[in-house]
Structure formats: C-alpha cells, structure tokens
Amino acid sequence: MAIKILVAYASTNGSTQEVAERVTTTLRERGLEVDLQPAKKVRSLEGYGAIVLGAPLYILHLHKDALHFLSQHQKALSGGLPIAIFAGGPFGKGDAEEWQEVRRSLDKELAKYPWLTPLSVEVIGGRFDPTRLHFPWNLVPALKNMPPSDLRDWEAIHAWANSLFPDS
Ligand SMILES: Cc1cc2nc3c(=O)[nH]c(=O)nc-3n(C[C@H](O)[C@H](O)[C@H](O)COP(=O)(O)O)c2cc1C
C-alpha cells in the first residue's frame, strides 16, 4: 500500500526550503503522496509512513527547529518510522576538506540522538548571501566579507530524493 510522506524543513534564509520543495516534487513525480511543512509547525507524525527532514548547519549546529523536531517526535522516530535527513552547508570554498568538515559537524549533531537511525543522511550544499546576514552575524567581518555562494547541486538533490523509499 502507498505510504504518505512528510517532508519537514528548518530554514532561516530560504535555501533549505527550496531544497525541501525540490525533494517533494521529485517524490511526487514518482506518484507518492507528500506533505511539505516547516518543521516547527508539525505537531504529530501520525498518518505518515516515512519522514524527510532538512536543515542547514549554523555555527556547527543543526538549525534549532530541526533539533527540536527530533526531540519532539522521538517516540515515533525511535519506534520504527523511517527518516531520511539532508543538511545544508558548506558555504565557503566548497572544497573536499570543507565537505568533510560539514559531514563531521552533522554526524556530531546527530550523535546527540543515539536512538535515531536514519535511512540516509545527505549533505546537500548551502547558499550564502552576505547581504542577508542578520544580527549579530552582520557585524562579523569574516562573514560580512565572504563572497556569495550557492553550492547546492540540483541534479544530486534530485538523484538523492529519487533513491529514497525504493519500495514505495
Ligand atoms: C551565520 C552563519 C553560520 C553558518 N554556519 C555554518 C556552519 O557551521 N557549517 C556549514 O556547513 N554551513 C554554515 N552556514 C551556511 C548555511 O548552512 C547555509 O547558508 C544554508 O544554506 C542556510 O540555509 P537556509 O537558507 O535554509 O537558512 C552558515 C551560514 C551563516 C549565515
């Protein structure tokens, strides 16, 4: 029987939301029923057969809405409800070292939830725009002077979404 999927996302500047929209479109193209929601608006996971959670890294930590989502829904997520996770970052040079660093930060964050066993965890690249920095980050020269970047690879994102839930 077809399952219903929830794509939940945490996003401050919109780039993770755009990726969540793309993941949703890809899954819907396969004929799957998918709801798309900001993570902070999700009250219950009842009725869903699988979850995709997207969040950016900010200062080495996953977006607080994603961390809260994992804590809030621990019972369902540790009770066998499958979850796949994607994370935004890197946002600098985008070399191999930076991707590895981001992966390490992400693994460290997820290790805080020893009960969590995601089907897949993907680093998808981030978008950075120094003109959109909020206080206090707009006062940090190292950030203010960074060039804008968009390291999201839309083909890779589409391929990753397509690889999820192969039996659904
Ligand atoms: C203040 C600030 C701190 C950031 N810290 C990190 C970080 O520690 N690791 C990382 O990989 N990306 C970091 N990023 C990049 C964001 O993850 C990236 O810009 C992401 O696409 C933002 O997602 P959003 O547009 O959905 O909010 C940071 C960005 C900002 C503005």
The ligand as an SDF file (V2000), in Angstrom:
LIG
                    3D

 31 33  0  0  0  0  0  0  0  0999 V2000
   25.9180   32.8320   10.4140 C   0  0  0  0  0  0  0  0  0  0  0  0
   26.0610   31.5970    9.5560 C   0  0  0  0  0  0  0  0  0  0  0  0
   26.7200   30.4890   10.0650 C   0  0  0  0  0  0  0  0  0  0  0  0
   26.8590   29.3250    9.3000 C   0  0  0  0  0  0  0  0  0  0  0  0
   27.4970   28.2460    9.8300 N   0  0  0  0  0  0  0  0  0  0  0  0
   27.6870   27.1370    9.0650 C   0  0  0  0  0  0  0  0  0  0  0  0
   28.4100   26.0070    9.5720 C   0  0  0  0  0  0  0  0  0  0  0  0
   28.8480   25.9770   10.7050 O   0  0  0  0  0  0  0  0  0  0  0  0
   28.5760   24.9510    8.7400 N   0  0  0  0  0  0  0  0  0  0  0  0
   28.0940   24.9490    7.4570 C   0  0  0  0  0  0  0  0  0  0  0  0
   28.3230   23.9880    6.7440 O   0  0  0  0  0  0  0  0  0  0  0  0
   27.3830   25.9920    6.9780 N   0  0  0  0  0  0  0  0  0  0  0  0
   27.1690   27.0750    7.7420 C   0  0  0  0  0  0  0  0  0  0  0  0
   26.4640   28.1290    7.2480 N   0  0  0  0  0  0  0  0  0  0  0  0
   25.8860   28.0350    5.9120 C   0  0  0  0  0  0  0  0  0  0  0  0
   24.4090   27.6880    5.9450 C   0  0  0  0  0  0  0  0  0  0  0  0
   24.2310   26.3560    6.3710 O   0  0  0  0  0  0  0  0  0  0  0  0
   23.8740   27.8690    4.5310 C   0  0  0  0  0  0  0  0  0  0  0  0
   23.9250   29.2340    4.2270 O   0  0  0  0  0  0  0  0  0  0  0  0
   22.4670   27.3410    4.3790 C   0  0  0  0  0  0  0  0  0  0  0  0
   22.1520   27.1960    3.0020 O   0  0  0  0  0  0  0  0  0  0  0  0
   21.4470   28.2360    5.0570 C   0  0  0  0  0  0  0  0  0  0  0  0
   20.1840   27.6330    4.9970 O   0  0  0  0  0  0  0  0  0  0  0  0
   18.8050   28.4830    4.9740 P   0  0  0  0  0  0  0  0  0  0  0  0
   18.9100   29.4280    3.7950 O   0  0  0  0  0  0  0  0  0  0  0  0
   17.7590   27.4520    4.7720 O   0  0  0  0  0  0  0  0  0  0  0  0
   18.7000   29.1860    6.2850 O   0  0  0  0  0  0  0  0  0  0  0  0
   26.3120   29.2880    7.9920 C   0  0  0  0  0  0  0  0  0  0  0  0
   25.6560   30.4150    7.4870 C   0  0  0  0  0  0  0  0  0  0  0  0
   25.5260   31.5570    8.2510 C   0  0  0  0  0  0  0  0  0  0  0  0
   24.7940   32.7550    7.6820 C   0  0  0  0  0  0  0  0  0  0  0  0
  1  2  1  0
  2  3  1  0
  2 30  2  0
  3  4  2  0
  4  5  1  0
  4 28  1  0
  5  6  2  0
  6  7  1  0
  6 13  1  0
  7  8  2  0
  7  9  1  0
  9 10  1  0
 10 11  2  0
 10 12  1  0
 12 13  2  0
 13 14  1  0
 14 15  1  0
 14 28  1  0
 15 16  1  0
 16 17  1  0
 16 18  1  0
 18 19  1  0
 18 20  1  0
 20 21  1  0
 20 22  1  0
 22 23  1  0
 23 24  1  0
 24 25  2  0
 24 26  1  0
 24 27  1  0
 28 29  2  0
 29 30  1  0
 30 31  1  0
M  END
$$$$
